Structure formats: structure tokens, C-alpha cells
């Protein structure tokens, strides 16, 4: 639901480069203090959207409104209170850590030297790198550089902070740590965060809402759990990557008939009887067994691969019609099962998790 008085409103914003439409007419209302993530595959329009909001590109049509009234569509980036944290950090190598943080305070806020220094050191301390204040940028690790970039942006006390895949260059452990840091800072400061990423786990872990884009069009806007459990269409279902999609047709009894069986549905908006439909089965709700249990939602399957990722195991199965089914379980849940390629198993799921996609998406 849109905010009654959003801090930023995109009203039918469009961007074209020549004959290529990078962003089709888009509406988006962003609430004050919200952490919102733009997600999608490469070329989907998420970075274009961020650049339009930042003022680095200008919309071909539509409006960007602050507080629903202040039209900033043509406002240059230096007049917008929206600093950017870049994937490449964009730090000045000829300045020290402290001087990098002070830069915006001098250029945008016109603060005098003592106040600039005081505020810069406060933010470096808040990010845990005050002891690096006089170091050169080339002496820092990637994680330390990222903290400098965040401190430089937040020292401006902006209304909106823009983040363009800021964690993509970090190793896995540091990325998880910085996710926690960003979430903590957002909670403490109450600043609106607009975050662009192609990494689903990052967005789902931090954002209040996610915006899924594809081919320059918004596919779904919602809370992470909503998008994960109730995707709006087939593209979103595949993009979130944790669903098996079984295609078939609705029956008159409120079930869906597929090439591998007839199954119950409990969620979604079923199309009329005999219309094409697709059933989504969440990977983490599937159970595996060596023998058939006789449950109504159960299929025979062949093991394709087993992938151990540390926190859970992903098992890929092949069903009778060739459909691949993804199953995600804790190691303790599958101990004792034969997971060698070619092994035969039975996969089942509770009836209440069956979700049917809207008919027009099938």
C-alpha cells in the first residue's frame, strides 16, 4: 500500500535511449524511513531507476516528486539530498580517509573546517574505523573502503541514501557482516535507504519492501516474505529461485491436474475450471522419503544432484515428465537417504503450501 504522503513518488516515470525503452511507465511510492530494494536480472531497469532518482539521468516522461509536491524531475544531482554509495566506492585516492568523508561536508554543506573534521571523525567512529582516519585510501581493504564510502554519504545527514550494489565486491563473510551493519544503521538513523542489488538474499535480509523488475517493467512490489511465498507471476516465481513450477489445468474440484499428478491448492487466485494454471511448490517445504507415504501431494522422482552449501543441502530431482524439482533441507533432515545420482525417492509437500499462479501468467 502506498504511503499517504511518500517522501519520494515516481509518477509514470519513463526512460528511453533512442528507440530503446529502458524503463516503461513506472509508479513507485517510497515511504520516509523505508528500506526498499530494487531487484532483477542484468538489464532489467533497476540501475536506470536509481540513476533517474539520483539525477544522473533524466526521465523521458513522467515526474519525480518529493513529498508529493516538490517536482525534482529536472533537478541536477548536486541539488538533490540523495548521496550515492557506489559498487566501486568512488573514493578520492589523493585524499586521506578523513578528507574523503569531509569532502561532501565542504562542497555541499559548506561547513567550516573544525565542524567538518568533528563530524567526519564521529562517522568514522560510528563505522568502526576512526583509527584509520589519516590513512591513504590505497592502504585500506575492500571492506574498510566500503565503510569510508558509507561514512562519507551518511555524514551529510541525507533524507534518502542511494546504494548501488555496494556489497558485490566483498567476500561472503564480509558481505554478511556489512548487511548487518547497514540494517543496524538504517534502524538507528531512520533514513530512507534505496538499495539496488541482483542478490536476492541481500534484499530479503535487509529490505522492508522489494521491487522486482524485468525488461524495464515492475513485476511485483511487496514485503520479502510476500514476494517469496506469493509471487505475482511466473517471472517472479522463477527469479526468486526457490519454487518448483508444475504446469497443468484446473479441475472442477479446486485442484490442478499436471502430467505428474493431481494436487491440491490452498493459496493464490485459481483460474476457472479447465483453464491453464501453474502450481508453485516451495523448495523448503518438500519432504523426501524412500517409500511412498500415500499423501495426496506426492510424486516419484530421480535424484540429479546434491549440493552442500553449509547451512543447508540443495537436492535437484527429476520428475516423470522431465520437470526439475528443487528441494532445500537441513543436513539432519536427509541423513540416511540415498542421494546418489539416479537414486529413486518420493517428494511430498503439505497441501496448505500449494500456490497457484494467476491464469494470465501461465
C-alpha positions, 0 to 999 in steps of 0.5 A: 500500500502506498504511503499517504504522503511518500517522501519520494513518488515516481509518477509514470516515470519513463526512460528511453535511449533512442528507440530503446525503452529502458524503463516503461511507465513506472509508479513507485511510492517510497515511504520516509524511513523505508528500506526498499530494494530494487531487484532483477536480472542484468538489464532489467531497469533497476540501475536506470531507476536509481540513476533517474532518482539520483539525477544522473539521468533524466526521465523521458516522461513522467515526474519525480516528486518529493513529498508529493509536491516538490517536482525534482524531475529536472533537478541536477544531482548536486541539488538533490539530498540523495548521496550515492554509495557506489559498487566501486566506492568512488573514493578520492585516492589523493585524499586521506580517509578523513578528507574523503568523508569531509569532502561532501561536508565542504562542497555541499554543506559548506561547513567550516573546517573544525565542524567538518573534521568533528563530524567526519571523525564521529562517522568514522567512529560510528563505522568502526574505523576512526583509527584509520582516519589519516590513512591513504585510501590505497592502504585500506581493504575492500571492506574498510573502503566500503565503510569510508564510502558509507561514512562519507554519504551518511555524514551529510545527514541525507533524507534518502541514501542511494546504494548501488550494489555496494556489497558485490565486491566483498567476500561472503563473510564480509558481505554478511557482516556489512548487511548487518551493519547497514540494517543496524544503521538504517534502524538507528538513523531512520533514513530512507535507504534505496538499495539496488542489488541482483542478490536476492538474499541481500534484499530479503535480509535487509529490505522492508519492501522489494521491487522486482523488475524485468525488461524495464517493467515492475513485476511485483512490489511487496514485503520479502516474505510476500514476494517469496511465498506469493509471487505475482507471476511466473517471472517472479516465481522463477527469479526468486529461485526457490519454487518448483513450477508444475504446469497443468489445468484446473479441475472442477474440484479446486485442484490442478491436474499436471502430467505428474499428478493431481494436487491440491491448492490452498493459496493464490487466485485459481483460474476457472475450471479447465483453464491453464494454471501453474502450481508453485511448490516451495523448495523448503517445504518438500519432504523426501522419503524412500517409500511412498507415504500415500499423501495426496501431494506426492510424486516419484522422482530421480535424484540429479544432484546434491549440493552442500552449501553449509547451512543447508543441502540443495537436492535437484530431482527429476520428475516423470515428465522431465520437470526439475524439482528443487528441494532445500533441507537441513543436513539432519533432515536427509541423513540416511537417504540415498542421494546418489545420482539416479537414486529413486525417492518420493517428494511430498509437500503439505497441501496448505503450501500449494500456490497457484499462479494467476491464469494470465501468467501461465 
